[in-house]
């Protein structure tokens, strides 16, 4: 499971194996926390707080912090095209 977790972190963030290993360790072996830590540049507590504020949804966290477009922004873009 640890190896699979590293692979998920690397796939989601684009980081390398050593970075994924470090993120996994620092996150308490919690994949969602590790991913948010990498994207937001925060520690475990910051990532956990962000996830809690957004019902554990990575996409919602990243949208709220401007790291990706929200679903409504993507829908608006398709309408404008």
C-alpha positions in Angstrom: 0.0 0.0 0.0 2.9 2.4 0.7 4.2 2.0 -2.8 0.8 2.5 -4.3 0.4 5.7 -2.2 3.7 7.0 -3.5 2.6 6.3 -7.1 -0.7 8.2 -6.5 1.1 11.2 -5.1 3.6 11.2 -8.0 0.7 10.9 -10.5 -1.3 13.7 -8.9 1.5 16.2 -8.3 4.1 15.4 -10.8 6.8 15.1 -8.1 9.6 12.5 -8.1 9.9 9.4 -6.0 12.0 10.9 -3.2 9.7 13.8 -2.9 6.6 11.5 -2.8 8.3 9.5 -0.1 9.0 12.6 2.0 5.4 13.9 1.5 3.9 10.5 2.4 6.0 10.4 5.6 5.3 14.0 6.6 1.6 13.6 5.9 1.3 10.7 8.3 0.9 8.3 5.3 -2.3 10.1 4.2 -2.4 10.5 0.4 -4.9 13.3 0.2 -2.9 15.3 2.8 0.3 14.7 1.0 -1.1 15.9 -2.3 -2.5 19.1 -0.7 0.8 19.7 1.0 2.6 19.6 -2.3 0.2 21.8 -4.2 -0.3 24.4 -1.5 3.2 24.3 0.0 1.8 23.8 3.5 2.6 21.4 6.4 0.4 18.5 7.5 -1.7 20.6 9.8 -2.4 23.2 7.0 -3.3 20.5 4.5 -5.6 18.8 7.0 -7.3 22.1 7.8 -7.8 22.8 4.1 -9.2 19.3 3.5 -11.5 19.6 6.5 -12.8 23.0 5.3 -13.6 21.5 1.9 -15.2 18.2 3.1 -12.0 16.2 2.3 -12.2 17.0 -1.4 -8.8 17.7 -3.0 -10.4 19.3 -6.1 -12.4 21.7 -3.9 -9.2 22.7 -1.9 -7.2 23.3 -5.1 -10.1 25.3 -6.6 -10.4 27.4 -3.5 -6.7 28.2 -3.5 -6.6 29.0 -7.2 -4.5 26.0 -8.2 -7.1 24.7 -10.7 -10.3 25.9 -12.2 -13.5 25.1 -10.3 -16.2 23.0 -11.9 -18.4 26.1 -12.5 -15.5 28.0 -14.1 -14.9 25.1 -16.5 -18.6 24.9 -17.4 -18.5 28.7 -18.1 -15.5 28.3 -20.3 -17.3 25.6 -22.4 -20.4 27.9 -22.8 -18.2 30.8 -24.0 -16.5 28.6 -26.6 
